[in-house]
Structures are given as structure tokens and as C-alpha cells.
Amino acid sequence: MMRTRSTTVAEAIANRKWWVVDLADKNLGRAAARIAYILRGKHKPSYTPHIDDGDFVIVINADKVRLTGKKMENKMYYHHTGYVGELKKFNAAKMEIRHPGEILRLAVKGMLPAGPLGRAQLSKLKIYQGAEHPHEAQKPEVLAIDSMLVKPV
């Protein structure tokens, strides 16, 4: 008799890998979709929807990610300060100047589940503007995000 085996939290933590993604001249939406796929752990045969089974993702050159069309001028981001009438809005160009890398983080956040599980998965995303990152000790593998398959380069 065959039974479906569910991954435990301890097994999920023990089997995490580190990936590094270079986003120089990559499209924002496609890159965010693949990063969210890795953070959720959907590329693993042991994927369990209610367990944080994903891997860590290091993003370098996040400031060089592309938005197609006129999205830099037309795409708006909203932030409320908590005071009455204090809804702030920025287009993508101003957001990139004020908070580089935040556009990518918000795009990935929108593709993860809402709640504690999604916040835990998003905490495994490390975003850096330049080509350097401080995670060499974890021996990250290079991830090609050009295809949906997870494959080291």
C-alpha cells in the first residue's frame, strides 16, 4: 500500500539550498515569478503547500532590472502613513531612486501567500544592488531564470 508522505519542518530546514540570481537586463515580472517559485519550494519533489520548504535566493544587480513599456512612468506604488489624508504615491522611477530593489521585493511579495507563511518565505530573499553579496560562505549556486526549470549554470 502506498502512502503520501508529507515533509516535516525539520526536513525542510535541513534541505535548503542557496541560489544566486543576476538580474542585469532581465524583465521584472518573469524574474519575480521564478524567484517566488524557488522561495515557495515548488521546484522540489517534496513540496508541501503549508510548510516553508523553499530555498534562499540572493539577487544581485537588482537595480538593473527592466520594466517594459511605459511602466517606469505609469506604474504607481502606494503607501499610507497612518494619518488621515496621508496616502503617498510614487511611480516606479521615483521608487527605484528612493528605494532601489524595493520594486523587486514588492513584485515577489505579491506572488507569495498572504500571512505568516508568505512572510517567512519572503525573509529568505536577499536583494543587493551591485554585483557583490556577503553570502559566499553559503556557497550559492548560480540560477538561470531564463527557463522555468531550476538548473545550475
CYANA upper distance limits for C-alpha pairs under 8 A (distance plus 0.5 A):
  6 SER  CA     46 SER  CA      7.95
  6 SER  CA     48 THR  CA      7.15
  7 THR  CA     11 GLU  CA      6.88
  7 THR  CA     12 ALA  CA      7.14
  7 THR  CA     46 SER  CA      6.74
  7 THR  CA     47 TYR  CA      7.97
  7 THR  CA     48 THR  CA      6.94
  7 THR  CA     51 ILE  CA      8.18
  8 THR  CA     12 ALA  CA      6.77
  8 THR  CA     51 ILE  CA      8.14
  9 VAL  CA     13 ILE  CA      6.74
  9 VAL  CA     51 ILE  CA      7.10
  9 VAL  CA     52 ASP  CA      7.96
  9 VAL  CA     53 ASP  CA      8.20
 10 ALA  CA     14 ALA  CA      6.72
 11 GLU  CA     15 ASN  CA      6.74
 12 ALA  CA     16 ARG  CA      7.12
 12 ALA  CA     51 ILE  CA      8.26
 12 ALA  CA     52 ASP  CA      7.52
 12 ALA  CA     53 ASP  CA      5.36
 12 ALA  CA     54 GLY  CA      8.21
 13 ILE  CA     53 ASP  CA      7.59
 16 ARG  CA     53 ASP  CA      7.93
 16 ARG  CA     54 GLY  CA      7.21
 16 ARG  CA     55 ASP  CA      5.48
 16 ARG  CA     56 PHE  CA      7.60
 17 LYS  CA     55 ASP  CA      5.65
 17 LYS  CA     56 PHE  CA      6.73
 17 LYS  CA    140 PRO  CA      7.86
 18 TRP  CA     55 ASP  CA      6.53
 18 TRP  CA     56 PHE  CA      5.25
 18 TRP  CA     57 VAL  CA      6.43
 18 TRP  CA     58 ILE  CA      7.89
 18 TRP  CA    138 GLN  CA      7.23
 18 TRP  CA    139 LYS  CA      7.59
 18 TRP  CA    140 PRO  CA      5.06
 18 TRP  CA    141 GLU  CA      6.91
 19 TRP  CA     55 ASP  CA      7.94
 19 TRP  CA     56 PHE  CA      6.71
 19 TRP  CA     57 VAL  CA      5.38
 19 TRP  CA     58 ILE  CA      6.51
 19 TRP  CA    140 PRO  CA      5.33
 19 TRP  CA    141 GLU  CA      5.34
 19 TRP  CA    142 VAL  CA      6.27
 19 TRP  CA    143 LEU  CA      6.38
 20 VAL  CA     57 VAL  CA      6.34
 20 VAL  CA     58 ILE  CA      5.07
 20 VAL  CA     59 VAL  CA      6.39
 20 VAL  CA     60 ILE  CA      7.82
 20 VAL  CA    140 PRO  CA      6.32
 20 VAL  CA    141 GLU  CA      6.44
 20 VAL  CA    142 VAL  CA      5.43
 20 VAL  CA    143 LEU  CA      6.35
 21 VAL  CA     57 VAL  CA      7.68
 21 VAL  CA     58 ILE  CA      6.60
 21 VAL  CA     59 VAL  CA      5.39
 21 VAL  CA     60 ILE  CA      6.69
 21 VAL  CA    142 VAL  CA      6.71
 21 VAL  CA    143 LEU  CA      5.95
 21 VAL  CA    144 ALA  CA      7.56
 21 VAL  CA    145 ILE  CA      7.91
 22 ASP  CA     59 VAL  CA      6.57
 22 ASP  CA     60 ILE  CA      5.56
 22 ASP  CA     61 ASN  CA      6.48
 22 ASP  CA     62 ALA  CA      8.21
 22 ASP  CA    131 ALA  CA      8.38
 23 LEU  CA     31 ALA  CA      7.99
 23 LEU  CA     59 VAL  CA      7.47
 23 LEU  CA     60 ILE  CA      6.87
 23 LEU  CA     61 ASN  CA      6.00
 23 LEU  CA     62 ALA  CA      6.27
 23 LEU  CA     64 LYS  CA      7.05
 23 LEU  CA     65 VAL  CA      6.11
 24 ALA  CA     61 ASN  CA      6.09
 24 ALA  CA     62 ALA  CA      7.65
 24 ALA  CA     63 ASP  CA      8.42
 24 ALA  CA     64 LYS  CA      5.41
 24 ALA  CA     65 VAL  CA      6.24
 25 ASP  CA     64 LYS  CA      6.46
 25 ASP  CA     65 VAL  CA      5.95
 25 ASP  CA     66 ARG  CA      6.35
 26 LYS  CA     30 ARG  CA      8.36
 26 LYS  CA     31 ALA  CA      7.27
 26 LYS  CA     64 LYS  CA      8.31
 26 LYS  CA     65 VAL  CA      5.86
 26 LYS  CA     66 ARG  CA      6.28
 27 ASN  CA     31 ALA  CA      6.61
 27 ASN  CA     65 VAL  CA      6.63
 27 ASN  CA     66 ARG  CA      5.41
 27 ASN  CA     67 LEU  CA      6.53
 27 ASN  CA     68 THR  CA      7.77
 28 LEU  CA     32 ALA  CA      6.49
 28 LEU  CA     65 VAL  CA      6.43
 28 LEU  CA     66 ARG  CA      6.30
 28 LEU  CA     67 LEU  CA      6.43
 28 LEU  CA    104 LEU  CA      7.30
 28 LEU  CA    107 ALA  CA      8.29
 29 GLY  CA     33 ALA  CA      6.62
 29 GLY  CA    107 ALA  CA      7.69
 30 ARG  CA     34 ARG  CA      6.91
 31 ALA  CA     35 ILE  CA      6.64
 31 ALA  CA    145 ILE  CA      6.98
 32 ALA  CA     36 ALA  CA      6.52
 32 ALA  CA    104 LEU  CA      7.20
 32 ALA  CA    107 ALA  CA      6.54
 32 ALA  CA    108 VAL  CA      5.53
 32 ALA  CA    111 MET  CA      8.32
 33 ALA  CA     37 TYR  CA      6.69
 33 ALA  CA    108 VAL  CA      7.39
 33 ALA  CA    111 MET  CA      7.43
 34 ARG  CA     38 ILE  CA      6.91
 34 ARG  CA    145 ILE  CA      6.86
 34 ARG  CA    148 MET  CA      7.17
 35 ILE  CA     39 LEU  CA      6.68
 35 ILE  CA     57 VAL  CA      7.61
 35 ILE  CA    108 VAL  CA      7.54
 36 ALA  CA     40 ARG  CA      6.60
 36 ALA  CA    108 VAL  CA      6.21
 36 ALA  CA    109 LYS  CA      8.43
 36 ALA  CA    111 MET  CA      6.72
 36 ALA  CA    112 LEU  CA      6.89
 37 TYR  CA     41 GLY  CA      6.89
 37 TYR  CA     42 LYS  CA      6.21
 37 TYR  CA     43 HIS  CA      7.43
 38 ILE  CA     42 LYS  CA      6.88
 38 ILE  CA     43 HIS  CA      6.82
 38 ILE  CA     54 GLY  CA      6.37
 38 ILE  CA     55 ASP  CA      6.58
 38 ILE  CA     56 PHE  CA      8.39
 38 ILE  CA     57 VAL  CA      8.06
 39 LEU  CA     53 ASP  CA      8.40
 39 LEU  CA     54 GLY  CA      4.98
 39 LEU  CA     55 ASP  CA      5.90
 39 LEU  CA     56 PHE  CA      7.03
 39 LEU  CA     57 VAL  CA      7.56
 39 LEU  CA    121 GLN  CA      6.26
 39 LEU  CA    122 LEU  CA      7.66
 39 LEU  CA    124 LYS  CA      7.52
 39 LEU  CA    125 LEU  CA      7.99
 40 ARG  CA     52 ASP  CA      7.13
 40 ARG  CA     53 ASP  CA      6.92
 40 ARG  CA     54 GLY  CA      5.12
 40 ARG  CA     55 ASP  CA      8.09
 40 ARG  CA    112 LEU  CA      7.93
 40 ARG  CA    121 GLN  CA      6.95
 41 GLY  CA     47 TYR  CA      6.30
 41 GLY  CA     52 ASP  CA      7.90
 41 GLY  CA     53 ASP  CA      5.56
 41 GLY  CA     54 GLY  CA      4.08
 41 GLY  CA     55 ASP  CA      6.90
 42 LYS  CA     47 TYR  CA      6.00
 42 LYS  CA     54 GLY  CA      7.85
 43 HIS  CA     47 TYR  CA      7.91
 43 HIS  CA    149 LEU  CA      8.29
 43 HIS  CA    150 VAL  CA      7.34
 46 SER  CA     53 ASP  CA      8.42
 47 TYR  CA     53 ASP  CA      6.97
 48 THR  CA     52 ASP  CA      8.39
 48 THR  CA     53 ASP  CA      7.51
 50 HIS  CA    117 LEU  CA      8.04
 51 ILE  CA    117 LEU  CA      8.02
 52 ASP  CA    117 LEU  CA      7.12
 52 ASP  CA    120 ALA  CA      7.73
 52 ASP  CA    121 GLN  CA      6.88
 54 GLY  CA    121 GLN  CA      7.57
 55 ASP  CA    124 LYS  CA      7.73
 56 PHE  CA    124 LYS  CA      5.36
 56 PHE  CA    125 LEU  CA      6.60
 56 PHE  CA    126 LYS  CA      8.30
 57 VAL  CA    124 LYS  CA      6.94
 57 VAL  CA    125 LEU  CA      5.59
 57 VAL  CA    126 LYS  CA      6.71
 58 ILE  CA    125 LEU  CA      6.67
 58 ILE  CA    126 LYS  CA      5.25
 58 ILE  CA    127 ILE  CA      6.56
 58 ILE  CA    128 TYR  CA      8.22
 58 ILE  CA    133 HIS  CA      8.40
 59 VAL  CA    125 LEU  CA      8.08
 59 VAL  CA    126 LYS  CA      6.57
 59 VAL  CA    127 ILE  CA      5.27
 59 VAL  CA    128 TYR  CA      6.47
 60 ILE  CA    127 ILE  CA      6.87
 60 ILE  CA    128 TYR  CA      5.48
 60 ILE  CA    129 GLN  CA      6.47
 60 ILE  CA    130 GLY  CA      6.40
 60 ILE  CA    131 ALA  CA      5.76
 60 ILE  CA    132 GLU  CA      7.39
 60 ILE  CA    133 HIS  CA      7.72
 61 ASN  CA     65 VAL  CA      7.88
 61 ASN  CA    128 TYR  CA      6.89
 61 ASN  CA    129 GLN  CA      5.31
 61 ASN  CA    130 GLY  CA      5.30
 61 ASN  CA    131 ALA  CA      5.99
 62 ALA  CA    100 PRO  CA      7.95
 62 ALA  CA    101 GLY  CA      5.97
 62 ALA  CA    104 LEU  CA      7.85
 62 ALA  CA    127 ILE  CA      7.18
 62 ALA  CA    128 TYR  CA      6.59
 62 ALA  CA    129 GLN  CA      5.42
 62 ALA  CA    130 GLY  CA      7.79
 63 ASP  CA     96 GLU  CA      7.98
 63 ASP  CA    100 PRO  CA      6.41
 63 ASP  CA    101 GLY  CA      6.55
 63 ASP  CA    129 GLN  CA      5.69
 63 ASP  CA    130 GLY  CA      8.02
 64 LYS  CA    129 GLN  CA      8.49
 67 LEU  CA     71 LYS  CA      6.52
 67 LEU  CA     72 MET  CA      7.02
 70 LYS  CA     74 ASN  CA      6.52
 70 LYS  CA     75 LYS  CA      8.46
 71 LYS  CA     75 LYS  CA      5.38
 71 LYS  CA     92 ALA  CA      7.50
 72 MET  CA     91 ASN  CA      7.12
 72 MET  CA     92 ALA  CA      5.25
 72 MET  CA     93 ALA  CA      5.54
 73 GLU  CA     91 ASN  CA      6.28
 73 GLU  CA     92 ALA  CA      6.83
 73 GLU  CA     93 ALA  CA      6.78
 74 ASN  CA     91 ASN  CA      6.81
 74 ASN  CA     92 ALA  CA      7.98
 75 LYS  CA     91 ASN  CA      5.95
 75 LYS  CA     92 ALA  CA      6.19
 76 MET  CA     89 LYS  CA      6.97
 76 MET  CA     90 PHE  CA      6.05
 76 MET  CA     91 ASN  CA      4.84
 76 MET  CA     92 ALA  CA      6.71
 77 TYR  CA     89 LYS  CA      6.01
 77 TYR  CA     90 PHE  CA      5.74
 77 TYR  CA     91 ASN  CA      6.55
 77 TYR  CA     92 ALA  CA      7.55
 77 TYR  CA     95 MET  CA      8.19
 78 TYR  CA     87 LEU  CA      7.43
 78 TYR  CA     88 LYS  CA      6.20
 78 TYR  CA     89 LYS  CA      4.93
 78 TYR  CA     90 PHE  CA      7.07
 79 HIS  CA     87 LEU  CA      6.38
 79 HIS  CA     88 LYS  CA      5.58
 79 HIS  CA     89 LYS  CA      6.75
 80 HIS  CA     86 GLU  CA      6.41
 80 HIS  CA     87 LEU  CA      4.93
 80 HIS  CA     88 LYS  CA      6.43
 81 THR  CA     86 GLU  CA      6.22
 81 THR  CA     87 LEU  CA      7.07
 81 THR  CA     88 LYS  CA      8.06
 82 GLY  CA     86 GLU  CA      7.44
 90 PHE  CA     94 LYS  CA      6.47
 90 PHE  CA     95 MET  CA      6.58
 91 ASN  CA     95 MET  CA      6.72
 92 ALA  CA     96 GLU  CA      6.53
 92 ALA  CA    103 ILE  CA      7.86
 93 ALA  CA     97 ILE  CA      6.98
 94 LYS  CA     98 ARG  CA      6.59
 95 MET  CA     99 HIS  CA      6.10
 95 MET  CA    100 PRO  CA      7.52
 95 MET  CA    102 GLU  CA      7.95
 95 MET  CA    103 ILE  CA      7.65
 96 GLU  CA    100 PRO  CA      5.07
 96 GLU  CA    101 GLY  CA      7.45
 96 GLU  CA    102 GLU  CA      7.76
 96 GLU  CA    103 ILE  CA      7.40
 99 HIS  CA    103 ILE  CA      8.48
100 PRO  CA    129 GLN  CA      7.51
101 GLY  CA    105 ARG  CA      6.94
101 GLY  CA    127 ILE  CA      6.99
101 GLY  CA    128 TYR  CA      7.71
101 GLY  CA    129 GLN  CA      7.25
102 GLU  CA    106 LEU  CA      6.55
103 ILE  CA    107 ALA  CA      6.70
104 LEU  CA    108 VAL  CA      6.71
105 ARG  CA    109 LYS  CA      6.49
105 ARG  CA    127 ILE  CA      8.38
106 LEU  CA    110 GLY  CA      6.70
107 ALA  CA    111 MET  CA      7.31
108 VAL  CA    112 LEU  CA      7.14
108 VAL  CA    122 LEU  CA      8.28
109 LYS  CA    118 GLY  CA      8.13
109 LYS  CA    122 LEU  CA      7.10
112 LEU  CA    118 GLY  CA      5.85
112 LEU  CA    121 GLN  CA      8.17
112 LEU  CA    122 LEU  CA      8.14
113 PRO  CA    117 LEU  CA      7.31
113 PRO  CA    118 GLY  CA      5.18
114 ALA  CA    118 GLY  CA      5.88
114 ALA  CA    119 ARG  CA      7.96
115 GLY  CA    119 ARG  CA      6.87
116 PRO  CA    120 ALA  CA      6.66
117 LEU  CA    121 GLN  CA      6.75
118 GLY  CA    122 LEU  CA      6.56
119 ARG  CA    123 SER  CA      6.72
120 ALA  CA    124 LYS  CA      7.62
121 GLN  CA    125 LEU  CA      8.09
128 TYR  CA    132 GLU  CA      7.94
128 TYR  CA    133 HIS  CA      7.16
135 HIS  CA    139 LYS  CA      7.92
135 HIS  CA    140 PRO  CA      8.09
136 GLU  CA    140 PRO  CA      7.33
141 GLU  CA    152 PRO  CA      6.66
141 GLU  CA    153 VAL  CA      8.36
142 VAL  CA    152 PRO  CA      5.95
142 VAL  CA    153 VAL  CA      6.21
143 LEU  CA    150 VAL  CA      7.36
143 LEU  CA    151 LYS  CA      6.72
143 LEU  CA    152 PRO  CA      5.69
143 LEU  CA    153 VAL  CA      6.81
144 ALA  CA    150 VAL  CA      7.62
144 ALA  CA    151 LYS  CA      6.90
144 ALA  CA    152 PRO  CA      7.08
144 ALA  CA    153 VAL  CA      6.77
145 ILE  CA    149 LEU  CA      8.47
145 ILE  CA    150 VAL  CA      8.14
